[in-house]
């Protein structure tokens, strides 16, 4: 199913809502955040591959010859214990995990391509379109600009809420409280979006029509998303 980003946001608006701005994160910029994880994944994969190669060489105390027997005669003439398989299988699993970790920027890129932001006169919306749409809605009267990061090209990120997460530590028998930043990441014209949100919070919508939010929207008018 194919939709334009504007259609995806508008489909979630209520009857008394007006769309003031919509946008998407820059997938390439978002993917850069995964580069440190990729470096760790590369180191992890290298170590895991070394372990796997050593396990293959000494598999069943017969080295690679045991594999030749396995492929030539099958399991009938191939003698080994279950214990001989544990280390090769575990190390191979670590190699697969390491490769998946190395691909973190790709996963972030794909998620950004399916993430949509919107500001109405009532709410700030974050929608992730997968098989089903995952919608996060934040009432405008509970929103405030907590932090803004603006780059030299005018793009950046806005944090307008914090999400409380509580977990229980069974070792210390204490609750751990963490906060997750909620906002629009990697968006163009971040200052314009900040002005739209601030005017919306103050209840004065008159300056919004004069801000270049329509230009921001045009950046996405030709983008179609399949999900």
Secondary structure, DSSP 4 states (H G I P E B T S, - for coil): -EEEHHHHHHTT--TT--EEEEE---HHHHHHTTHHHHHHHHHHHHHHHHHHHHHHHTGGGSTTHHHHHHHHH-GGG----HHHHHHHHHHHHHHHHHHHHHTHHHHHHHHHTTEEEEEESSEEEEEEESSSEEEEEEEGGG----EEEE-TTS-EEEEEEEEEEEEEETTTTEEEEEEEEEEEEEESSHHHHHHHHHHHHHT--GGGGGSTHHHHHHTTTT-EEE-
